[in-house]
Amino acid sequence: MFVPTTKIMVVDDFKTMRKIVINSLAGLGLTQVTESEDGADALPVIEKAAQDGAPFGLIISDWNMPKMQGIELLKKVRENALTKGTPFLMVTAEAEQKNILEAVKLGVSNYIVKPFSPQIFQEKLTSVYKKHNP
Amino acid sequence: MSLSDKSILLVTDDAAALATVTSAIQPLVKALVPVSSGSEGVQKLTNQVFDAIILRTKAPSLNDPKQIFQWTQLHKEHKATPWVVIGKDIEDEQIVITHHQVKFLAKADDAPGLVTILNGLFFSADEGKSGVPSVDVSFINPLVGAVVEVLKSMGQVEVKRGAPYVKKATDASASHGEISGIIAMNSDRFLGSMAICFQKGLILKVYENMLGTKAADIDNDVKDAVSEMTNIIFGNAKRDLNAAGHTIAMAIPSVVTGKGHEIRHSVNGHRFCIPFESPFGNVVVECVISMKKG
């Protein structure tokens, strides 16, 4: 499982969902969290952290956001050589199969459909960790 | 408007259709009685009144489905029984198309389509008896399911659904609660919107359970929570509706607050309401849907 020092970026335009995710992470001992309201705000922070040699170890992003959607953020992260291997968990209310397939094609580590329980959240995080640390 | 009190007669000798219909319908209804011929169907009908008859017409050895139809037309307790005909080859037969309650399902393996037809059939019939305009329950059910699930899993509050109704014109625009999330529901076949109207006691309890902190009153954080819940309820319902063939587009919710605040829908029409009760207060889902012409 992710260690407590893991830097985590949480991206969601709704403060409520950011709080729920951050509370769930805290329950797992993960407190090194940076928040962003949108993919467009998160991307430069993620890229700069990688350039500075202190990359994020996990990105948890909403799908549907106004300026840059989560799927676009995922694409940009995977295109950048410095960030392409970052574990990426998509959190979405858009649970249609075509959406999921699109995210899988772009290399999402896993996805979680809102609403979710803390147990499901932990299971998904564990799955993401194992995928990147086989 | 529930399928759980309905008894269905299934007439088919097609093993694949029998398996599909049985797996799709049996868990939902009170009784599903399969028979393999028209004459066997008539035998069942002499002993029992069914709420609907499902008929698979492509089966080559089916012993004259007309026999069942003609028999039901001679017996008044069976005359109005709705039919669901799987396969369109019987559509041209005049005896069936003159029957007022026949729905057609093109493909035998379209289990979701069959459930949708049955829901629509019984919902329309039940609501018609009470004078309420009929609304396709296949459209409403995903919304109901999403409301119950989101409030339970995120808010840890179990709600009980009440009887749906149409708002009276005199109080049409006033909200049922102190805070409402509103979101457009548009597809290539219809335009509309949905409002989720919370009473204050309920939303404050849901907020506390979701985030682990109390809100003394409806503030910006509570508004954000209602907006996100509206988003999630919409997203879940949209997934199910689009899986059933709709093409509902993504949308961004808005939030309105204040006692008796006005709910402005994106189209004019009957305001169809589904109330839910909880120990902490009520929530009402209010929808207006207008089918596109042409």
Boltz contact constraints between the chains, C-beta under 6 A:
constraints:
  - contact:
      token1: [A, 14]
      token2: [B, 224]
      max_distance: 6.0
  - contact:
      token1: [A, 14]
      token2: [B, 228]
      max_distance: 6.0
  - contact:
      token1: [A, 15]
      token2: [B, 224]
      max_distance: 6.0
  - contact:
      token1: [A, 16]
      token2: [B, 224]
      max_distance: 6.0
  - contact:
      token1: [A, 16]
      token2: [B, 225]
      max_distance: 6.0
  - contact:
      token1: [A, 16]
      token2: [B, 228]
      max_distance: 6.0
  - contact:
      token1: [A, 17]
      token2: [B, 228]
      max_distance: 6.0
  - contact:
      token1: [A, 19]
      token2: [B, 211]
      max_distance: 6.0
  - contact:
      token1: [A, 93]
      token2: [B, 231]
      max_distance: 6.0
  - contact:
      token1: [A, 93]
      token2: [B, 232]
      max_distance: 6.0
  - contact:
      token1: [A, 93]
      token2: [B, 235]
      max_distance: 6.0
  - contact:
      token1: [A, 94]
      token2: [B, 235]
      max_distance: 6.0
  - contact:
      token1: [A, 95]
      token2: [B, 239]
      max_distance: 6.0
  - contact:
      token1: [A, 96]
      token2: [B, 239]
      max_distance: 6.0
  - contact:
      token1: [A, 96]
      token2: [B, 242]
      max_distance: 6.0
  - contact:
      token1: [A, 114]
      token2: [B, 232]
      max_distance: 6.0
  - contact:
      token1: [A, 115]
      token2: [B, 150]
      max_distance: 6.0
  - contact:
      token1: [A, 115]
      token2: [B, 153]
      max_distance: 6.0
  - contact:
      token1: [A, 115]
      token2: [B, 154]
      max_distance: 6.0
  - contact:
      token1: [A, 115]
      token2: [B, 232]
      max_distance: 6.0
  - contact:
      token1: [A, 117]
      token2: [B, 153]
      max_distance: 6.0
